[in-house]
């Protein structure tokens, strides 16, 4: 995703002479050539995220557009007051790019995990929240955010993400969902870095004779309510998938819409449980411990489609606790506790 981000950002820098890029002492290898080529409009403010947001606000007030870049938890939590007061209140055109979404920095430990950032940023009035699912969506998102008036948060993975789309998406737009696969038995709605997992889960279901519709939601706020309503009208079983806690995340937003519409189906929210990981490990290891692997997702959805009692997922390797998902009929789903220890 970072390579796709940089390519699209370079394209914007070439055609938008009023665009500035700021970093907080991160992205050295990413920006090695970029900072030389665009030196007058590339600023490294040092390890000072709050200062970075203040500088971005000042530039925006002088008529510039600004992109800030840093590790996701640091550019959302450490400077949240500045984002709220300096960007959201005056609705300034600043895009905050957070790299390393979810558990991408797994071995670095919970200080580097961004599992609450969507909730924190989406709660801010006027903030657009975009979570692309692969490099193709990332490129479209960077270019599309040029047309957003006001602040935005772009949530990226780290590197090596599996491409989902074979080529460009002509109909891509901020605020619109992306159709990935068709199916009539169950719908899997995914955002961000879990899109590839949704596709893999759908393939596993297909091998068992279950057809899953997969829809990507690269924009969490504003949510594509029209597309969500069409999914609900077609399916009695819907799942959401995100690399984030359930509270205030994508699944919660979907649940609010479906509950408000009186939808009577079964919603399963696949999300990180309400706890921090207490040991370091790879992203894949941590996700598997939370029951968020493609295999675990597919197994849970088979139970729903075939009407069997829901089986508990291991909360951590070797444990018998419930994993990172919940299902409730006719109302919003909730995440049950569990996760890597």
C-alpha positions in Angstrom: 0.0 0.0 0.0 2.8 2.4 0.8 4.2 2.1 -2.7 0.8 2.8 -4.3 0.3 5.7 -1.9 3.6 7.2 -2.9 3.0 6.8 -6.6 -0.4 8.5 -6.4 0.9 11.2 -4.1 3.8 11.9 -6.5 1.2 12.3 -9.3 -0.7 14.8 -7.2 2.4 16.8 -6.2 3.2 17.2 -9.9 -0.2 18.6 -10.8 -1.0 20.5 -7.5 1.6 23.2 -6.9 -0.2 24.1 -3.6 0.1 20.7 -2.1 2.5 20.2 0.9 3.6 16.9 2.6 4.6 16.8 6.3 6.1 13.9 8.3 7.0 13.5 11.9 10.4 11.9 11.5 9.0 8.8 9.8 9.0 7.4 6.2 12.7 8.0 5.5 13.0 5.1 3.0 9.6 5.8 1.6 10.4 9.5 0.9 14.1 9.3 0.0 13.7 10.5 -3.6 10.4 12.3 -3.0 11.9 14.7 -0.5 14.7 15.7 -2.9 12.4 16.2 -5.8 9.8 18.2 -3.9 12.1 19.7 -1.3 10.4 23.1 -0.9 7.0 21.4 -0.3 8.2 18.5 1.9 8.8 19.2 5.6 10.0 16.9 8.4 8.9 18.5 11.7 10.7 15.9 13.8 9.2 13.6 16.5 6.3 16.0 17.2 3.0 15.0 15.8 1.1 17.8 17.5 3.4 20.3 16.0 3.0 18.6 12.6 -0.8 19.2 12.8 -0.3 22.8 13.9 2.0 23.4 10.9 -0.5 21.7 8.6 -3.3 23.9 9.9 -1.2 27.0 9.3 -0.4 26.0 5.8 -4.1 25.2 5.1 -5.2 28.6 6.5 -2.9 30.2 3.9 -4.6 28.4 1.1 -2.5 25.2 0.8 -3.6 21.6 0.8 -1.6 19.4 3.1 -0.9 15.7 3.6 0.6 14.6 6.9 2.2 11.1 7.2 3.1 9.0 10.2 2.5 5.7 12.0 -1.2 5.3 12.6 -1.4 5.4 16.4 0.9 8.4 16.7 -0.9 10.6 14.1 -4.3 9.8 15.6 -3.9 9.5 19.4 -0.9 11.6 20.3 -2.2 14.7 18.5 -5.9 14.2 18.8 -6.7 17.5 20.4 -4.9 19.4 17.7 -6.7 17.4 15.0 -10.0 18.2 16.7 -9.4 21.9 17.4 -7.1 23.0 14.5 -8.4 20.9 11.6 -12.0 19.7 12.3 -13.5 22.8 13.8 -12.4 25.1 10.9 -12.8 22.2 8.4 -9.3 22.6 6.9 -8.2 20.5 3.8 -5.7 18.3 5.6 -5.4 14.6 4.9 -3.8 12.6 7.8 -2.2 9.4 6.6 -1.7 6.7 9.2 0.5 3.8 8.1 0.6 0.5 9.8 -3.2 0.0 10.4 -4.5 -2.5 12.8 -1.8 -5.1 13.8 0.6 -4.4 10.9 3.3 -3.5 13.4 2.6 -6.7 15.4 6.1 -7.4 16.6 6.5 -3.9 18.0 3.8 -4.5 20.6 0.6 -2.7 21.5 2.1 0.8 21.5 2.3 0.5 17.7 -1.0 -1.3 17.2 -3.8 0.9 15.7 -7.0 -0.9 16.7 -9.1 2.1 17.9 -8.1 4.8 15.4 -11.2 4.5 13.1 -13.4 5.0 16.1 -11.4 8.0 17.4 -11.3 9.7 14.0 -14.8 8.9 12.8 -16.2 10.5 16.0 -14.8 13.9 14.9 -17.5 16.0 13.1 -16.5 16.7 9.5 -13.8 14.0 9.4 -13.8 11.7 6.3 -12.3 8.2 7.1 -10.9 6.1 4.3 -9.6 2.6 4.7 -8.5 1.2 1.3 -8.4 -2.6 1.0 -5.5 -3.1 -1.4 -2.9 -1.1 -3.5 -5.4 -0.4 -6.2 -7.9 1.1 -3.8 -5.1 3.0 -2.2 -4.1 4.7 -5.4 -7.7 5.7 -6.1 -8.2 6.9 -2.5 -5.2 9.2 -2.6 -6.3 10.7 -5.9 -10.0 10.9 -4.8 -9.1 12.7 -1.5 -7.9 15.7 -3.6 -11.6 16.5 -4.1 -12.6 16.3 -0.4 -13.2 19.6 1.3 -12.2 19.4 4.9 -10.1 17.0 7.0 -9.7 13.3 6.2 -8.0 10.3 7.7 -6.4 7.8 5.3 -5.7 4.4 7.0 -3.1 2.3 5.3 -1.4 -1.0 5.9 2.3 -1.3 6.0 3.7 -3.2 2.9 3.2 -6.5 1.1 -0.6 -6.4 1.1 -2.3 -8.9 -1.2 -3.8 -7.2 -4.3 -7.5 -7.9 -4.5 -8.4 -6.0 -7.7 -6.8 -7.0 -11.0 -6.8 -3.5 -12.4 -8.1 0.1 -11.9 -11.7 0.7 -10.7 -13.3 3.3 -13.0 -16.3 3.8 -10.7 -14.2 4.3 -7.5 -15.2 7.3 -5.5 -14.9 8.5 -1.9 -18.0 7.4 0.0 -18.9 4.5 -2.3 -18.6 0.8 -1.8 -16.8 -1.5 -4.2 -18.4 -4.8 -5.5 -15.8 -7.6 -5.3 -17.8 -10.9 -5.7 -21.4 -12.0 -6.1 -23.3 -14.6 -4.1 -26.7 -15.2 -2.7 -26.2 -17.1 0.5 -24.4 -14.6 2.7 -22.8 -11.2 2.4 -19.4 -10.3 3.7 -18.7 -6.6 4.0 -15.1 -5.7 4.6 -13.1 -2.6 5.1 -9.4 -1.9 4.9 -6.7 -4.5 5.3 -9.3 -7.3 5.8 -10.6 -7.2 2.3 -8.3 -10.0 1.1 -9.3 -12.1 4.1 -13.0 -11.6 3.1 -12.2 -12.8 -0.5 -10.3 -15.8 0.9 -13.1 -16.7 3.2 -15.6 -16.5 0.3 -13.4 -18.9 -1.7 -13.4 -21.4 1.2 -17.2 -21.1 1.5 -17.6 -21.7 -2.3 -15.7 -24.9 -1.9 -18.4 -26.0 0.5 -21.2 -24.9 -1.8 -22.0 -21.6 -0.1 -22.0 -18.5 -2.3 -20.8 -15.3 -0.6 -21.3 -11.8 -1.9 -18.2 -9.7 -1.0 -18.4 -5.9 -0.9 -15.6 -3.6 0.0 -16.2 -0.4 2.0 -13.0 1.6 1.5 -14.8 4.6 3.0 -16.1 4.1 6.6 -17.3 7.7 6.9 -19.4 8.7 5.1 -20.7 5.1 4.8 -22.3 4.0 1.5 -25.8 3.6 3.0 -27.5 3.0 -0.4 -25.2 0.0 -1.1 -25.6 -1.3 2.5 -29.4 -1.1 2.1 -29.3 -3.1 -1.1 -27.2 -5.8 0.6 -29.7 -6.0 3.5 -32.6 -6.3 1.1 -31.0 -9.2 -0.6 -29.5 -11.2 2.4 -30.7 -12.5 5.8 -27.1 -13.2 6.9 -24.5 -10.4 6.8 -21.0 -10.3 8.2 -18.6 -7.4 8.7 -14.9 -7.7 8.8 -12.4 -5.2 10.1 -8.9 -5.0 11.7 -10.2 -2.8 14.5 -12.1 -3.2 17.8 -15.9 -3.5 17.4 -16.7 -0.4 19.4 -17.0 2.6 17.1 -15.7 0.7 14.1 -17.1 -0.3 10.7 -19.3 -3.1 12.1 -20.8 -0.8 14.6 -21.7 1.7 11.9 -23.3 -1.1 9.8 -25.2 -2.4 12.9 -26.6 1.1 13.6 -27.9 1.4 10.1 -29.4 -2.1 10.0 -31.0 -1.9 13.4 -32.5 1.5 12.6 -34.0 0.1 9.4 -35.6 -2.8 11.3 -33.7 -5.4 9.4 -34.4 -8.8 10.9 -31.5 -10.9 9.7 -28.4 -12.2 11.4 -25.4 -9.9 11.6 -22.0 -11.2 12.6 -19.3 -8.6 13.4 -15.7 -9.9 13.0 -13.5 -7.5 14.9 -10.6 -7.4 17.4 -11.9 -8.1 20.9 -12.0 -5.4 23.6 -8.5 -5.8 24.8 -4.9 -5.2 23.9 -2.5 -7.9 22.9 -0.2 -8.7 25.7 2.5 -10.3 23.6 4.2 -9.4 20.4 3.9 -11.4 17.2 3.3 -11.2 13.5 0.1 -9.7 12.2 -1.0 -13.1 10.9 -0.3 -14.7 14.3 -2.3 -12.1 16.2 -5.2 -12.1 13.8 -5.4 -15.9 13.9 -5.5 -15.8 17.7 -8.4 -13.4 17.5 -10.4 -15.7 15.2 -9.9 -13.4 12.3 -8.3 -15.8 9.8 -10.1 -16.6 6.6 -10.6 -20.2 7.9 -12.2 -19.0 11.1 -14.4 -16.5 9.3 -15.6 -19.2 6.8 -16.3 -21.7 9.6 -18.4 -19.2 11.5 -20.4 -18.2 8.4 -21.0 -21.9 7.5 -22.7 -22.3 10.9 -24.9 -19.3 10.3 -25.9 -20.2 6.7 -26.7 -23.8 7.7 -28.5 -22.8 10.9 -26.2 -24.6 13.3 -25.4 -23.3 16.8 -22.5 -20.9 16.8 -19.2 -22.5 17.9 -16.8 -20.7 20.2 -13.6 -19.5 18.6 -10.3 -19.8 20.6 -9.5 -16.4 22.1 -5.8 -17.3 22.1 -3.7 -20.2 20.9 -4.5 -23.2 23.1 -7.3 -21.5 25.0 -11.0 -22.2 25.0 -12.4 -18.7 25.1 -14.5 -17.1 22.5 -12.8 -15.2 19.7 -13.1 -11.9 18.0 -16.7 -12.0 16.6 -20.2 -11.9 17.7 -23.6 -12.6 16.2 -27.1 -11.5 17.2 -30.3 -12.0 15.3 -32.3 -9.0 14.4 -30.1 -6.5 16.2 -26.6 -5.2 16.3 -23.8 -7.8 16.9 -21.2 -7.4 19.6 -17.6 -8.6 20.0 -16.9 -11.1 22.7 -13.7 -10.9 24.7 -10.7 -13.0 23.8 -7.3 -12.6 22.0 -3.6 -13.3 22.1 -2.0 -13.4 25.5 
